[in-house]
Amino acid sequence: MAIPSAEDQLKFLSNIQRILDEGSFVATYKFALILSLADYAVKYGDDDGGPLRLTTRDIAETFIEYYWRQAVPVGSW
């Protein structure tokens, strides 16, 4: 797999930003999930062209950081 060009990488990030800015999120977990995946990619991704290996636990840890307030009953925090 070839490394995406700088232009392709910027285009991808712009699309993610557009989804976050313009997306109609009917469930907050979708927003938390996309933020978690983006954070993980930025934090642990390499420019070597290899796949980014992650586990469900990796995703879950970041996801919970974003989503836990949505899962707590109102008035409990």
PQR file with spaces between the fields and no chain letter, atoms N, CA, C, O and H, PARSE charges and radii, in Angstrom:
ATOM       1  N    MET     1       0.847   -1.177    0.000 -0.4000 1.5000
ATOM       2  CA   MET     1       0.000    0.000    0.000 -0.0000 2.0000
ATOM       3  C    MET     1       0.894    1.241    0.000  0.5500 1.7000
ATOM       4  O    MET     1       1.775    1.378    0.848 -0.5500 1.4000
ATOM       5  N    ALA     2       0.666    2.119   -0.931 -0.4000 1.5000
ATOM       6  CA   ALA     2       1.466    3.336   -1.060 -0.0000 2.0000
ATOM       7  C    ALA     2       1.051    4.368   -0.018  0.5500 1.7000
ATOM       8  O    ALA     2      -0.112    4.445    0.379 -0.5500 1.4000
ATOM       9  H    ALA     2      -0.051    2.007   -1.620  0.4000 1.0000
ATOM      10  N    ILE     3       2.017    5.147    0.409 -0.4000 1.5000
ATOM      11  CA   ILE     3       1.739    6.222    1.360 -0.0000 2.0000
ATOM      12  C    ILE     3       0.953    7.306    0.632  0.5500 1.7000
ATOM      13  O    ILE     3       1.355    7.746   -0.445 -0.5500 1.4000
ATOM      14  H    ILE     3       2.961    5.084    0.087  0.4000 1.0000
ATOM      15  N    PRO     4      -0.163    7.738    1.212 -0.5600 1.5000
ATOM      16  CA   PRO     4      -0.937    8.808    0.566  0.2800 2.0000
ATOM      17  C    PRO     4      -0.123   10.095    0.498  0.5500 1.7000
ATOM      18  O    PRO     4       0.667   10.398    1.393 -0.5500 1.4000
ATOM      19  N    SER     5      -0.329   10.829   -0.559 -0.4000 1.5000
ATOM      20  CA   SER     5       0.381   12.105   -0.709 -0.0000 2.0000
ATOM      21  C    SER     5      -0.101   13.081    0.360  0.5500 1.7000
ATOM      22  O    SER     5      -1.147   12.883    0.978 -0.5500 1.4000
ATOM      23  H    SER     5      -0.970   10.583   -1.285  0.4000 1.0000
ATOM      24  N    ALA     6       0.670   14.119    0.563 -0.4000 1.5000
ATOM      25  CA   ALA     6       0.290   15.148    1.537 -0.0000 2.0000
ATOM      26  C    ALA     6      -1.075   15.730    1.174  0.5500 1.7000
ATOM      27  O    ALA     6      -1.897   16.007    2.048 -0.5500 1.4000
ATOM      28  H    ALA     6       1.520   14.280    0.061  0.4000 1.0000
ATOM      29  N    GLU     7      -1.302   15.909   -0.111 -0.4000 1.5000
ATOM      30  CA   GLU     7      -2.596   16.442   -0.575 -0.0000 2.0000
ATOM      31  C    GLU     7      -3.736   15.492   -0.218  0.5500 1.7000
ATOM      32  O    GLU     7      -4.789   15.934    0.244 -0.5500 1.4000
ATOM      33  H    GLU     7      -0.635   15.684   -0.821  0.4000 1.0000
ATOM      34  N    ASP     8      -3.534   14.187   -0.428 -0.4000 1.5000
ATOM      35  CA   ASP     8      -4.563   13.203   -0.093 -0.0000 2.0000
ATOM      36  C    ASP     8      -4.821   13.160    1.410  0.5500 1.7000
ATOM      37  O    ASP     8      -5.964   13.015    1.841 -0.5500 1.4000
ATOM      38  H    ASP     8      -2.679   13.829   -0.803  0.4000 1.0000
ATOM      39  N    GLN     9      -3.766   13.286    2.203 -0.4000 1.5000
ATOM      40  CA   GLN     9      -3.927   13.289    3.648 -0.0000 2.0000
ATOM      41  C    GLN     9      -4.723   14.501    4.112  0.5500 1.7000
ATOM      42  O    GLN     9      -5.594   14.386    4.974 -0.5500 1.4000
ATOM      43  H    GLN     9      -2.837   13.404    1.852  0.4000 1.0000
ATOM      44  N    LEU    10      -4.425   15.653    3.542 -0.4000 1.5000
ATOM      45  CA   LEU    10      -5.170   16.864    3.901 -0.0000 2.0000
ATOM      46  C    LEU    10      -6.633   16.766    3.472  0.5500 1.7000
ATOM      47  O    LEU    10      -7.531   17.229    4.175 -0.5500 1.4000
ATOM      48  H    LEU    10      -3.717   15.746    2.842  0.4000 1.0000
ATOM      49  N    LYS    11      -6.854   16.163    2.319 -0.4000 1.5000
ATOM      50  CA   LYS    11      -8.217   15.976    1.823 -0.0000 2.0000
ATOM      51  C    LYS    11      -9.006   15.067    2.778  0.5500 1.7000
ATOM      52  O    LYS    11     -10.164   15.343    3.089 -0.5500 1.4000
ATOM      53  H    LYS    11      -6.125   15.788    1.748  0.4000 1.0000
ATOM      54  N    PHE    12      -8.371   13.991    3.235 -0.4000 1.5000
ATOM      55  CA   PHE    12      -8.995   13.075    4.175 -0.0000 2.0000
ATOM      56  C    PHE    12      -9.357   13.792    5.477  0.5500 1.7000
ATOM      57  O    PHE    12     -10.471   13.658    5.985 -0.5500 1.4000
ATOM      58  H    PHE    12      -7.430   13.767    2.982  0.4000 1.0000
ATOM      59  N    LEU    13      -8.395   14.558    6.010 -0.4000 1.5000
ATOM      60  CA   LEU    13      -8.653   15.288    7.256 -0.0000 2.0000
ATOM      61  C    LEU    13      -9.744   16.343    7.074  0.5500 1.7000
ATOM      62  O    LEU    13     -10.549   16.568    7.977 -0.5500 1.4000
ATOM      63  H    LEU    13      -7.490   14.667    5.598  0.4000 1.0000
ATOM      64  N    SER    14      -9.768   16.975    5.931 -0.4000 1.5000
ATOM      65  CA   SER    14     -10.826   17.951    5.647 -0.0000 2.0000
ATOM      66  C    SER    14     -12.192   17.273    5.604  0.5500 1.7000
ATOM      67  O    SER    14     -13.184   17.828    6.078 -0.5500 1.4000
ATOM      68  H    SER    14      -9.113   16.793    5.197  0.4000 1.0000
ATOM      69  N    ASN    15     -12.237   16.071    5.032 -0.4000 1.5000
ATOM      70  CA   ASN    15     -13.505   15.325    5.003 -0.0000 2.0000
ATOM      71  C    ASN    15     -13.954   14.930    6.397  0.5500 1.7000
ATOM      72  O    ASN    15     -15.142   15.006    6.708 -0.5500 1.4000
ATOM      73  H    ASN    15     -11.432   15.620    4.647  0.4000 1.0000
ATOM      74  N    ILE    16     -13.028   14.511    7.236 -0.4000 1.5000
ATOM      75  CA   ILE    16     -13.372   14.174    8.623 -0.0000 2.0000
ATOM      76  C    ILE    16     -13.900   15.419    9.331  0.5500 1.7000
ATOM      77  O    ILE    16     -14.915   15.362   10.025 -0.5500 1.4000
ATOM      78  H    ILE    16     -12.063   14.449    6.983  0.4000 1.0000
ATOM      79  N    GLN    17     -13.214   16.532    9.154 -0.4000 1.5000
ATOM      80  CA   GLN    17     -13.654   17.785    9.780 -0.0000 2.0000
ATOM      81  C    GLN    17     -15.045   18.162    9.288  0.5500 1.7000
ATOM      82  O    GLN    17     -15.883   18.615   10.067 -0.5500 1.4000
ATOM      83  H    GLN    17     -12.390   16.578    8.590  0.4000 1.0000
ATOM      84  N    ARG    18     -15.285   17.977    8.013 -0.4000 1.5000
ATOM      85  CA   ARG    18     -16.605   18.295    7.449 -0.0000 2.0000
ATOM      86  C    ARG    18     -17.687   17.415    8.070  0.5500 1.7000
ATOM      87  O    ARG    18     -18.769   17.897    8.406 -0.5500 1.4000
ATOM      88  H    ARG    18     -14.604   17.610    7.380  0.4000 1.0000
ATOM      89  N    ILE    19     -17.393   16.133    8.220 -0.4000 1.5000
ATOM      90  CA   ILE    19     -18.351   15.226    8.859 -0.0000 2.0000
ATOM      91  C    ILE    19     -18.662   15.697   10.278  0.5500 1.7000
ATOM      92  O    ILE    19     -19.817   15.707   10.702 -0.5500 1.4000
ATOM      93  H    ILE    19     -16.514   15.742    7.947  0.4000 1.0000
ATOM      94  N    LEU    20     -17.618   16.087   11.002 -0.4000 1.5000
ATOM      95  CA   LEU    20     -17.815   16.529   12.386 -0.0000 2.0000
ATOM      96  C    LEU    20     -18.567   17.855   12.452  0.5500 1.7000
ATOM      97  O    LEU    20     -19.401   18.055   13.335 -0.5500 1.4000
ATOM      98  H    LEU    20     -16.679   16.079   10.658  0.4000 1.0000
ATOM      99  N    ASP    21     -18.274   18.755   11.522 -0.4000 1.5000
ATOM     100  CA   ASP    21     -18.925   20.068   11.532 -0.0000 2.0000
ATOM     101  C    ASP    21     -20.364   20.024   11.025  0.5500 1.7000
ATOM     102  O    ASP    21     -21.249   20.661   11.597 -0.5500 1.4000
ATOM     103  H    ASP    21     -17.597   18.593   10.805  0.4000 1.0000
ATOM     104  N    GLU    22     -20.594   19.267    9.948 -0.4000 1.5000
ATOM     105  CA   GLU    22     -21.887   19.303    9.276 -0.0000 2.0000
ATOM     106  C    GLU    22     -22.758   18.087    9.560  0.5500 1.7000
ATOM     107  O    GLU    22     -23.935   18.063    9.203 -0.5500 1.4000
ATOM     108  H    GLU    22     -19.876   18.750    9.484  0.4000 1.0000
ATOM     109  N    GLY    23     -22.180   17.084   10.200 -0.4000 1.5000
ATOM     110  CA   GLY    23     -22.918   15.845   10.414 -0.0000 2.0000
ATOM     111  C    GLY    23     -24.111   16.021   11.316  0.5500 1.7000
ATOM     112  O    GLY    23     -24.084   16.782   12.282 -0.5500 1.4000
ATOM     113  H    GLY    23     -21.223   17.103   10.490  0.4000 1.0000
ATOM     114  N    SER    24     -25.134   15.314   10.986 -0.4000 1.5000
ATOM     115  CA   SER    24     -26.334   15.298   11.819 -0.0000 2.0000
ATOM     116  C    SER    24     -26.253   14.040   12.680  0.5500 1.7000
ATOM     117  O    SER    24     -26.629   12.949   12.252 -0.5500 1.4000
ATOM     118  H    SER    24     -25.156   14.696   10.200  0.4000 1.0000
ATOM     119  N    PHE    25     -25.766   14.216   13.877 -0.4000 1.5000
ATOM     120  CA   PHE    25     -25.579   13.074   14.754 -0.0000 2.0000
ATOM     121  C    PHE    25     -26.844   12.851   15.575  0.5500 1.7000
ATOM     122  O    PHE    25     -27.190   13.657   16.439 -0.5500 1.4000
ATOM     123  H    PHE    25     -25.461   15.103   14.225  0.4000 1.0000
ATOM     124  N    VAL    26     -27.516   11.762   15.295 -0.4000 1.5000
ATOM     125  CA   VAL    26     -28.721   11.428   16.042 -0.0000 2.0000
ATOM     126  C    VAL    26     -28.372   10.628   17.286  0.5500 1.7000
ATOM     127  O    VAL    26     -29.218   10.431   18.157 -0.5500 1.4000
ATOM     128  H    VAL    26     -27.235   11.108   14.594  0.4000 1.0000
ATOM     129  N    ALA    27     -27.155   10.175   17.371 -0.4000 1.5000
ATOM     130  CA   ALA    27     -26.684    9.466   18.546 -0.0000 2.0000
ATOM     131  C    ALA    27     -25.259    9.924   18.839  0.5500 1.7000
ATOM     132  O    ALA    27     -24.405    9.923   17.952 -0.5500 1.4000
ATOM     133  H    ALA    27     -26.467   10.335   16.663  0.4000 1.0000
ATOM     134  N    THR    28     -25.010   10.312   20.080 -0.4000 1.5000
ATOM     135  CA   THR    28     -23.702   10.863   20.426 -0.0000 2.0000
ATOM     136  C    THR    28     -22.597    9.830   20.360  0.5500 1.7000
ATOM     137  O    THR    28     -21.426   10.197   20.259 -0.5500 1.4000
ATOM     138  H    THR    28     -25.704   10.313   20.800  0.4000 1.0000
ATOM     139  N    TYR    29     -22.934    8.538   20.415 -0.4000 1.5000
ATOM     140  CA   TYR    29     -21.887    7.525   20.352 -0.0000 2.0000
ATOM     141  C    TYR    29     -21.175    7.543   18.998  0.5500 1.7000
ATOM     142  O    TYR    29     -19.994    7.205   18.916 -0.5500 1.4000
ATOM     143  H    TYR    29     -23.885    8.240   20.498  0.4000 1.0000
ATOM     144  N    LYS    30     -21.884    7.935   17.937 -0.4000 1.5000
ATOM     145  CA   LYS    30     -21.259    7.997   16.615 -0.0000 2.0000
ATOM     146  C    LYS    30     -20.178    9.072   16.604  0.5500 1.7000
ATOM     147  O    LYS    30     -19.092    8.870   16.063 -0.5500 1.4000
ATOM     148  H    LYS    30     -22.844    8.210   18.003  0.4000 1.0000
ATOM     149  N    PHE    31     -20.482   10.190   17.193 -0.4000 1.5000
ATOM     150  CA   PHE    31     -19.530   11.290   17.273 -0.0000 2.0000
ATOM     151  C    PHE    31     -18.328   10.872   18.117  0.5500 1.7000
ATOM     152  O    PHE    31     -17.187   11.128   17.733 -0.5500 1.4000
ATOM     153  H    PHE    31     -21.365   10.354   17.633  0.4000 1.0000
ATOM     154  N    ALA    32     -18.569   10.234   19.256 -0.4000 1.5000
ATOM     155  CA   ALA    32     -17.484    9.778   20.127 -0.0000 2.0000
ATOM     156  C    ALA    32     -16.614    8.748   19.416  0.5500 1.7000
ATOM     157  O    ALA    32     -15.393    8.755   19.576 -0.5500 1.4000
ATOM     158  H    ALA    32     -19.496   10.026   19.568  0.4000 1.0000
ATOM     159  N    LEU    33     -17.221    7.872   18.642 -0.4000 1.5000
ATOM     160  CA   LEU    33     -16.462    6.843   17.934 -0.0000 2.0000
ATOM     161  C    LEU    33     -15.553    7.450   16.869  0.5500 1.7000
ATOM     162  O    LEU    33     -14.384    7.078   16.772 -0.5500 1.4000
ATOM     163  H    LEU    33     -18.213    7.866   18.512  0.4000 1.0000
ATOM     164  N    ILE    34     -16.072    8.372   16.078 -0.4000 1.5000
ATOM     165  CA   ILE    34     -15.242    8.963   15.023 -0.0000 2.0000
ATOM     166  C    ILE    34     -14.107    9.792   15.629  0.5500 1.7000
ATOM     167  O    ILE    34     -12.999    9.804   15.092 -0.5500 1.4000
ATOM     168  H    ILE    34     -17.022    8.674   16.157  0.4000 1.0000
ATOM     169  N    LEU    35     -14.370   10.476   16.730 -0.4000 1.5000
ATOM     170  CA   LEU    35     -13.298   11.217   17.403 -0.0000 2.0000
ATOM     171  C    LEU    35     -12.244   10.260   17.955  0.5500 1.7000
ATOM     172  O    LEU    35     -11.047   10.536   17.875 -0.5500 1.4000
ATOM     173  H    LEU    35     -15.270   10.466   17.165  0.4000 1.0000
ATOM     174  N    SER    36     -12.685    9.149   18.507 -0.4000 1.5000
ATOM     175  CA   SER    36     -11.752    8.153   19.049 -0.0000 2.0000
ATOM     176  C    SER    36     -10.842    7.592   17.967  0.5500 1.7000
ATOM     177  O    SER    36      -9.632    7.484   18.160 -0.5500 1.4000
ATOM     178  H    SER    36     -13.658    8.924   18.572  0.4000 1.0000
ATOM     179  N    LEU    37     -11.423    7.237   16.833 -0.4000 1.5000
ATOM     180  CA   LEU    37     -10.627    6.694   15.729 -0.0000 2.0000
ATOM     181  C    LEU    37      -9.646    7.728   15.180  0.5500 1.7000
ATOM     182  O    LEU    37      -8.495    7.404   14.886 -0.5500 1.4000
ATOM     183  H    LEU    37     -12.407    7.325   16.676  0.4000 1.0000
ATOM     184  N    ALA    38     -10.099    8.959   15.043 -0.4000 1.5000
ATOM     185  CA   ALA    38      -9.222   10.020   14.548 -0.0000 2.0000
ATOM     186  C    ALA    38      -8.077   10.284   15.520  0.5500 1.7000
ATOM     187  O    ALA    38      -6.929   10.433   15.102 -0.5500 1.4000
ATOM     188  H    ALA    38     -11.034    9.222   15.282  0.4000 1.0000
ATOM     189  N    ASP    39      -8.384   10.342   16.809 -0.4000 1.5000
ATOM     190  CA   ASP    39      -7.344   10.547   17.817 -0.0000 2.0000
ATOM     191  C    ASP    39      -6.306    9.432   17.777  0.5500 1.7000
ATOM     192  O    ASP    39      -5.102    9.688   17.824 -0.5500 1.4000
ATOM     193  H    ASP    39      -9.317   10.221   17.148  0.4000 1.0000
ATOM     194  N    TYR    40      -6.782    8.199   17.692 -0.4000 1.5000
ATOM     195  CA   TYR    40      -5.874    7.060   17.675 -0.0000 2.0000
ATOM     196  C    TYR    40      -4.961    7.110   16.448  0.5500 1.7000
ATOM     197  O    TYR    40      -3.762    6.847   16.544 -0.5500 1.4000
ATOM     198  H    TYR    40      -7.760    7.992   17.654  0.4000 1.0000
ATOM     199  N    ALA    41      -5.535    7.446   15.314 -0.4000 1.5000
ATOM     200  CA   ALA    41      -4.748    7.523   14.080 -0.0000 2.0000
ATOM     201  C    ALA    41      -3.671    8.595   14.172  0.5500 1.7000
ATOM     202  O    ALA    41      -2.538    8.380   13.741 -0.5500 1.4000
ATOM     203  H    ALA    41      -6.509    7.659   15.236  0.4000 1.0000
ATOM     204  N    VAL    42      -4.017    9.736   14.725 -0.4000 1.5000
ATOM     205  CA   VAL    42      -3.050   10.824   14.847 -0.0000 2.0000
ATOM     206  C    VAL    42      -1.968   10.464   15.866  0.5500 1.7000
ATOM     207  O    VAL    42      -0.785   10.725   15.647 -0.5500 1.4000
ATOM     208  H    VAL    42      -4.938    9.911   15.075  0.4000 1.0000
ATOM     209  N    LYS    43      -2.382    9.869   16.969 -0.4000 1.5000
ATOM     210  CA   LYS    43      -1.465    9.557   18.058 -0.0000 2.0000
ATOM     211  C    LYS    43      -0.492    8.422   17.717  0.5500 1.7000
ATOM     212  O    LYS    43       0.689    8.494   18.057 -0.5500 1.4000
ATOM     213  H    LYS    43      -3.343    9.657   17.147  0.4000 1.0000
ATOM     214  N    TYR    44      -0.983    7.382   17.049 -0.4000 1.5000
ATOM     215  CA   TYR    44      -0.178    6.179   16.855 -0.0000 2.0000
ATOM     216  C    TYR    44       0.152    5.850   15.399  0.5500 1.7000
ATOM     217  O    TYR    44       0.902    4.910   15.138 -0.5500 1.4000
ATOM     218  H    TYR    44      -1.942    7.323   16.772  0.4000 1.0000
ATOM     219  N    GLY    45      -0.383    6.592   14.470 -0.4000 1.5000
ATOM     220  CA   GLY    45      -0.122    6.307   13.064 -0.0000 2.0000
ATOM     221  C    GLY    45       1.296    6.655   12.649  0.5500 1.7000
ATOM     222  O    GLY    45       1.887    7.608   13.157 -0.5500 1.4000
ATOM     223  H    GLY    45      -0.992    7.357   14.682  0.4000 1.0000
ATOM     224  N    ASP    46       1.833    5.884   11.731 -0.4000 1.5000
ATOM     225  CA   ASP    46       3.172    6.126   11.187 -0.0000 2.0000
ATOM     226  C    ASP    46       3.045    6.507    9.717  0.5500 1.7000
ATOM     227  O    ASP    46       2.003    6.300    9.094 -0.5500 1.4000
ATOM     228  H    ASP    46       1.354    5.110   11.318  0.4000 1.0000
ATOM     229  N    ASP    47       4.105    7.058    9.183 -0.4000 1.5000
ATOM     230  CA   ASP    47       4.135    7.400    7.764 -0.0000 2.0000
ATOM     231  C    ASP    47       4.845    6.336    6.946  0.5500 1.7000
ATOM     232  O    ASP    47       5.309    6.611    5.839 -0.5500 1.4000
ATOM     233  H    ASP    47       4.951    7.226    9.689  0.4000 1.0000
ATOM     234  N    ASP    48       4.934    5.129    7.476 -0.4000 1.5000
ATOM     235  CA   ASP    48       5.651    4.071    6.771 -0.0000 2.0000
ATOM     236  C    ASP    48       4.780    3.319    5.768  0.5500 1.7000
ATOM     237  O    ASP    48       5.276    2.455    5.045 -0.5500 1.4000
ATOM     238  H    ASP    48       4.557    4.906    8.375  0.4000 1.0000
ATOM     239  N    GLY    49       3.508    3.634    5.719 -0.4000 1.5000
ATOM     240  CA   GLY    49       2.612    2.996    4.768 -0.0000 2.0000
ATOM     241  C    GLY    49       1.999    1.704    5.256  0.5500 1.7000
ATOM     242  O    GLY    49       1.144    1.127    4.585 -0.5500 1.4000
ATOM     243  H    GLY    49       3.105    4.335    6.306  0.4000 1.0000
ATOM     244  N    GLY    50       2.428    1.244    6.419 -0.4000 1.5000
ATOM     245  CA   GLY    50       1.874    0.012    6.970 -0.0000 2.0000
ATOM     246  C    GLY    50       0.528    0.251    7.628  0.5500 1.7000
ATOM     247  O    GLY    50       0.174    1.385    7.949 -0.5500 1.4000
ATOM     248  H    GLY    50       3.123    1.713    6.964  0.4000 1.0000
ATOM     249  N    PRO    51      -0.217   -0.822    7.825 -0.5600 1.5000
ATOM     250  CA   PRO    51      -1.529   -0.673    8.464  0.2800 2.0000
ATOM     251  C    PRO    51      -1.381   -0.282    9.934  0.5500 1.7000
ATOM     252  O    PRO    51      -0.395   -0.626   10.587 -0.5500 1.4000
ATOM     253  N    LEU    52      -2.350    0.421   10.425 -0.4000 1.5000
ATOM     254  CA   LEU    52      -2.392    0.802   11.833 -0.0000 2.0000
ATOM     255  C    LEU    52      -3.149   -0.286   12.576  0.5500 1.7000
ATOM     256  O    LEU    52      -4.344   -0.482   12.357 -0.5500 1.4000
ATOM     257  H    LEU    52      -3.151    0.700    9.895  0.4000 1.0000
ATOM     258  N    ARG    53      -2.472   -0.971   13.426 -0.4000 1.5000
ATOM     259  CA   ARG    53      -3.094   -2.067   14.166 -0.0000 2.0000
ATOM     260  C    ARG    53      -3.643   -1.526   15.481  0.5500 1.7000
ATOM     261  O    ARG    53      -2.939   -0.860   16.240 -0.5500 1.4000
ATOM     262  H    ARG    53      -1.501   -0.812   13.604  0.4000 1.0000
ATOM     263  N    LEU    54      -4.898   -1.821   15.732 -0.4000 1.5000
ATOM     264  CA   LEU    54      -5.503   -1.432   16.985 -0.0000 2.0000
ATOM     265  C    LEU    54      -6.512   -2.494   17.397  0.5500 1.7000
ATOM     266  O    LEU    54      -7.034   -3.245   16.572 -0.5500 1.4000
ATOM     267  H    LEU    54      -5.471   -2.361   15.115  0.4000 1.0000
ATOM     268  N    THR    55      -6.762   -2.531   18.679 -0.4000 1.5000
ATOM     269  CA   THR    55      -7.699   -3.504   19.223 -0.0000 2.0000
ATOM     270  C    THR    55      -8.981   -2.789   19.631  0.5500 1.7000
ATOM     271  O    THR    55      -9.032   -1.561   19.692 -0.5500 1.4000
ATOM     272  H    THR    55      -6.338   -1.921   19.349  0.4000 1.0000
ATOM     273  N    THR    56      -9.995   -3.567   19.904 -0.4000 1.5000
ATOM     274  CA   THR    56     -11.236   -2.958   20.394 -0.0000 2.0000
ATOM     275  C    THR    56     -10.998   -2.277   21.734  0.5500 1.7000
ATOM     276  O    THR    56     -11.658   -1.290   22.060 -0.5500 1.4000
ATOM     277  H    THR    56      -9.953   -4.565   19.854  0.4000 1.0000
ATOM     278  N    ARG    57     -10.064   -2.800   22.502 -0.4000 1.5000
ATOM     279  CA   ARG    57      -9.735   -2.160   23.788 -0.0000 2.0000
ATOM     280  C    ARG    57      -9.128   -0.772   23.553  0.5500 1.7000
ATOM     281  O    ARG    57      -9.451    0.180   24.264 -0.5500 1.4000
ATOM     282  H    ARG    57      -9.528   -3.602   22.237  0.4000 1.0000
ATOM     283  N    ASP    58      -8.248   -0.665   22.552 -0.4000 1.5000
ATOM     284  CA   ASP    58      -7.655    0.634   22.219 -0.0000 2.0000
ATOM     285  C    ASP    58      -8.743    1.655   21.884  0.5500 1.7000
ATOM     286  O    ASP    58      -8.721    2.789   22.363 -0.5500 1.4000
ATOM     287  H    ASP    58      -7.985   -1.438   21.975  0.4000 1.0000
ATOM     288  N    ILE    59      -9.680    1.234   21.062 -0.4000 1.5000
ATOM     289  CA   ILE    59     -10.780    2.121   20.674 -0.0000 2.0000
ATOM     290  C    ILE    59     -11.645    2.438   21.886  0.5500 1.7000
ATOM     291  O    ILE    59     -12.021    3.590   22.102 -0.5500 1.4000
ATOM     292  H    ILE    59      -9.697    0.313   20.673  0.4000 1.0000
ATOM     293  N    ALA    60     -11.957    1.424   22.668 -0.4000 1.5000
ATOM     294  CA   ALA    60     -12.861    1.582   23.812 -0.0000 2.0000
ATOM     295  C    ALA    60     -12.328    2.570   24.837  0.5500 1.7000
ATOM     296  O    ALA    60     -13.092    3.366   25.383 -0.5500 1.4000
ATOM     297  H    ALA    60     -11.652    0.488   22.492  0.4000 1.0000
ATOM     298  N    GLU    61     -11.036    2.531   25.102 -0.4000 1.5000
ATOM     299  CA   GLU    61     -10.481    3.435   26.111 -0.0000 2.0000
ATOM     300  C    GLU    61     -10.677    4.898   25.732  0.5500 1.7000
ATOM     301  O    GLU    61     -11.083    5.707   26.566 -0.5500 1.4000
ATOM     302  H    GLU    61     -10.415    1.884   24.658  0.4000 1.0000
ATOM     303  N    THR    62     -10.395    5.236   24.498 -0.4000 1.5000
ATOM     304  CA   THR    62     -10.584    6.619   24.046 -0.0000 2.0000
ATOM     305  C    THR    62     -12.069    6.943   23.935  0.5500 1.7000
ATOM     306  O    THR    62     -12.496    8.036   24.306 -0.5500 1.4000
ATOM     307  H    THR    62     -10.065    4.578   23.820  0.4000 1.0000
ATOM     308  N    PHE    63     -12.852    6.002   23.428 -0.4000 1.5000
ATOM     309  CA   PHE    63     -14.290    6.185   23.270 -0.0000 2.0000
ATOM     310  C    PHE    63     -14.942    6.513   24.615  0.5500 1.7000
ATOM     311  O    PHE    63     -15.764    7.425   24.707 -0.5500 1.4000
ATOM     312  H    PHE    63     -12.505    5.114   23.127  0.4000 1.0000
ATOM     313  N    ILE    64     -14.575    5.775   25.639 -0.4000 1.5000
ATOM     314  CA   ILE    64     -15.160    5.990   26.969 -0.0000 2.0000
ATOM     315  C    ILE    64     -14.825    7.376   27.497  0.5500 1.7000
ATOM     316  O    ILE    64     -15.657    8.017   28.140 -0.5500 1.4000
ATOM     317  H    ILE    64     -13.907    5.034   25.564  0.4000 1.0000
ATOM     318  N    GLU    65     -13.600    7.844   27.225 -0.4000 1.5000
ATOM     319  CA   GLU    65     -13.224    9.188   27.663 -0.0000 2.0000
ATOM     320  C    GLU    65     -14.172   10.241   27.083  0.5500 1.7000
ATOM     321  O    GLU    65     -14.546   11.194   27.768 -0.5500 1.4000
ATOM     322  H    GLU    65     -12.925    7.324   26.703  0.4000 1.0000
ATOM     323  N    TYR    66     -14.556   10.060   25.817 -0.4000 1.5000
ATOM     324  CA   TYR    66     -15.471   11.009   25.174 -0.0000 2.0000
ATOM     325  C    TYR    66     -16.919   10.795   25.592  0.5500 1.7000
ATOM     326  O    TYR    66     -17.655   11.763   25.783 -0.5500 1.4000
ATOM     327  H    TYR    66     -14.253    9.286   25.261  0.4000 1.0000
ATOM     328  N    TYR    67     -17.333    9.553   25.735 -0.4000 1.5000
ATOM     329  CA   TYR    67     -18.753    9.235   25.822 -0.0000 2.0000
ATOM     330  C    TYR    67     -19.297    9.081   27.231  0.5500 1.7000
ATOM     331  O    TYR    67     -20.516    9.117   27.403 -0.5500 1.4000
ATOM     332  H    TYR    67     -16.735    8.767   25.579  0.4000 1.0000
ATOM     333  N    TRP    68     -18.472    8.914   28.235 -0.4000 1.5000
ATOM     334  CA   TRP    68     -18.973    8.561   29.554 -0.0000 2.0000
ATOM     335  C    TRP    68     -19.993    9.557   30.095  0.5500 1.7000
ATOM     336  O    TRP    68     -20.932    9.150   30.780 -0.5500 1.4000
ATOM     337  H    TRP    68     -17.482    8.885   28.095  0.4000 1.0000
ATOM     338  N    ARG    69     -19.843   10.822   29.815 -0.4000 1.5000
ATOM     339  CA   ARG    69     -20.809   11.822   30.325 -0.0000 2.0000
ATOM     340  C    ARG    69     -22.196   11.622   29.708  0.5500 1.7000
ATOM     341  O    ARG    69     -23.206   11.947   30.333 -0.5500 1.4000
ATOM     342  H    ARG    69     -19.081   11.153   29.259  0.4000 1.0000
ATOM     343  N    GLN    70     -22.248   11.091   28.485 -0.4000 1.5000
ATOM     344  CA   GLN    70     -23.522   10.863   27.822 -0.0000 2.0000
ATOM     345  C    GLN    70     -24.252    9.648   28.398  0.5500 1.7000
ATOM     346  O    GLN    70     -25.473    9.530   28.291 -0.5500 1.4000
ATOM     347  H    GLN    70     -21.428   10.828   27.977  0.4000 1.0000
ATOM     348  N    ALA    71     -23.481    8.752   29.007 -0.4000 1.5000
ATOM     349  CA   ALA    71     -24.047    7.521   29.530 -0.0000 2.0000
ATOM     350  C    ALA    71     -24.481    7.643   30.986  0.5500 1.7000
ATOM     351  O    ALA    71     -25.198    6.778   31.490 -0.5500 1.4000
ATOM     352  H    ALA    71     -22.490    8.848   29.094  0.4000 1.0000
ATOM     353  N    VAL    72     -24.066    8.684   31.654 -0.4000 1.5000
ATOM     354  CA   VAL    72     -24.401    8.881   33.068 -0.0000 2.0000
ATOM     355  C    VAL    72     -25.758    9.579   33.156  0.5500 1.7000
ATOM     356  O    VAL    72     -26.002   10.542   32.428 -0.5500 1.4000
ATOM     357  H    VAL    72     -23.484    9.387   31.245  0.4000 1.0000
ATOM     358  N    PRO    73     -26.646    9.108   34.037 -0.5600 1.5000
ATOM     359  CA   PRO    73     -27.936    9.794   34.194  0.2800 2.0000
ATOM     360  C    PRO    73     -27.747   11.265   34.572  0.5500 1.7000
ATOM     361  O    PRO    73     -26.819   11.602   35.306 -0.5500 1.4000
ATOM     362  N    VAL    74     -28.607   12.122   34.084 -0.4000 1.5000
ATOM     363  CA   VAL    74     -28.540   13.549   34.360 -0.0000 2.0000
ATOM     364  C    VAL    74     -28.597   13.774   35.869  0.5500 1.7000
ATOM     365  O    VAL    74     -29.400   13.155   36.568 -0.5500 1.4000
ATOM     366  H    VAL    74     -29.362   11.848   33.488  0.4000 1.0000
ATOM     367  N    GLY    75     -27.745   14.658   36.359 -0.4000 1.5000
ATOM     368  CA   GLY    75     -27.697   14.970   37.777 -0.0000 2.0000
ATOM     369  C    GLY    75     -26.739   14.095   38.561  0.5500 1.7000
ATOM     370  O    GLY    75     -26.511   14.340   39.746 -0.5500 1.4000
ATOM     371  H    GLY    75     -27.093   15.160   35.791  0.4000 1.0000
ATOM     372  N    SER    76     -26.173   13.078   37.925 -0.4000 1.5000
ATOM     373  CA   SER    76     -25.247   12.178   38.624 -0.0000 2.0000
ATOM     374  C    SER    76     -23.810   12.669   38.597  0.5500 1.7000
ATOM     375  O    SER    76     -22.974   12.174   39.353 -0.5500 1.4000
ATOM     376  H    SER    76     -26.358   12.879   36.963  0.4000 1.0000
ATOM     377  N    TRP    77     -23.510   13.635   37.737 -0.4000 1.5000
ATOM     378  CA   TRP    77     -22.148   14.131   37.663 -0.0000 2.0000
ATOM     379  C    TRP    77     -22.141   15.508   38.151  0.5500 1.7000
ATOM     380  O    TRP    77     -21.088   16.146   38.184 -0.5500 1.4000
ATOM     381  H    TRP    77     -24.189   14.037   37.122  0.4000 1.0000
